[in-house]
């Protein structure tokens, strides 16, 4: 049996890896993030002292990259949409957990 050509092997390995590493927001989805820029965390901390982050996603909203932050404020569930430059775009407090 002949071994598959090197190009075939590379395509089978590299293409899926690149697709996994490509942020989903390029395709209209969302991508969970583990690091948030200081300007974003500072803006949230200034607007909501005591905000406890639980989940963060980087998304594209009308062509603009934004962070969707989910967490709690004083025991209430909260969702914050904030631009990558720290501009608060949307805030929703949903009530107690």
C-alpha positions as CSV (number, residue, x, y, z in Angstrom):
1,X,0.0,0.0,0.0
2,X,1.3,3.4,-0.9
3,X,1.5,6.2,1.6
4,X,-0.7,9.2,1.0
5,X,1.1,12.2,-0.6
6,X,2.6,14.7,1.9
7,X,0.2,17.4,0.7
8,X,-2.8,15.3,1.6
9,X,-1.5,14.6,5.1
10,X,-0.7,18.3,5.6
11,X,-4.2,19.4,4.5
12,X,-5.8,16.8,6.8
13,X,-3.9,18.2,9.7
14,X,-3.5,21.9,9.0
15,X,-6.9,22.9,7.7
16,X,-8.8,21.6,10.7
17,X,-6.3,23.2,13.0
18,X,-6.6,26.6,11.3
19,X,-10.4,26.4,11.4
20,X,-10.3,25.6,15.1
21,X,-7.9,28.5,15.8
22,X,-9.9,31.1,13.7
23,X,-12.1,33.2,15.9
24,X,-15.7,32.3,15.3
25,X,-16.7,36.0,15.3
26,X,-15.3,36.2,11.8
27,X,-18.1,34.0,10.8
28,X,-20.9,35.7,12.8
29,X,-20.6,33.4,15.8
30,X,-18.9,34.0,19.1
31,X,-15.7,33.1,20.7
32,X,-15.1,32.6,24.4
33,X,-12.1,34.5,25.7
34,X,-9.9,34.2,28.6
35,X,-8.2,37.6,28.5
36,X,-9.9,40.9,28.3
37,X,-8.1,44.2,27.5
38,X,-7.4,46.5,30.5
39,X,-9.5,49.3,29.0
40,X,-12.5,47.0,28.9
41,X,-12.1,45.7,32.5
42,X,-11.4,49.2,33.8
43,X,-14.6,50.6,32.1
44,X,-16.7,47.7,33.6
45,X,-15.2,48.2,37.0
46,X,-15.8,52.0,36.9
47,X,-19.5,51.5,35.9
48,X,-20.2,48.5,38.0
49,X,-18.0,48.2,41.1
50,X,-18.3,44.6,42.4
51,X,-19.1,43.1,39.0
52,X,-18.1,39.4,39.1
53,X,-17.3,38.0,35.7
54,X,-18.5,34.5,34.9
55,X,-18.3,34.3,31.1
56,X,-16.8,36.4,28.3
57,X,-17.2,36.2,24.6
58,X,-15.8,38.3,21.7
59,X,-18.4,38.9,19.0
60,X,-19.0,41.0,16.0
61,X,-22.0,43.2,16.2
62,X,-22.9,45.2,13.0
63,X,-19.2,44.8,12.0
64,X,-17.9,46.1,15.3
65,X,-15.9,43.8,17.7
66,X,-17.5,43.8,21.1
67,X,-17.2,41.8,24.3
68,X,-20.3,40.2,25.8
69,X,-19.7,39.8,29.5
70,X,-21.9,37.8,31.8
71,X,-21.7,37.9,35.5
72,X,-23.3,39.1,38.7
73,X,-23.7,42.5,40.5
74,X,-24.8,42.3,44.1
75,X,-26.3,38.9,43.5
76,X,-28.2,39.9,40.4
77,X,-27.4,38.4,37.0
78,X,-26.0,40.9,34.6
79,X,-25.0,41.1,30.9
80,X,-22.7,43.9,29.6
81,X,-21.9,44.5,25.9
82,X,-18.8,46.7,25.6
83,X,-16.7,47.7,22.6
84,X,-13.1,46.8,22.5
85,X,-12.2,50.5,23.2
86,X,-14.1,50.4,26.5
87,X,-17.4,52.1,25.4
88,X,-20.4,50.6,27.2
89,X,-23.0,49.7,24.6
90,X,-25.7,47.7,26.4
91,X,-26.3,46.8,30.0
92,X,-29.0,44.3,31.3
93,X,-29.6,43.5,34.9
94,X,-31.7,40.4,35.1
95,X,-32.6,40.0,38.7
96,X,-31.4,37.7,41.5
97,X,-29.7,34.4,40.7
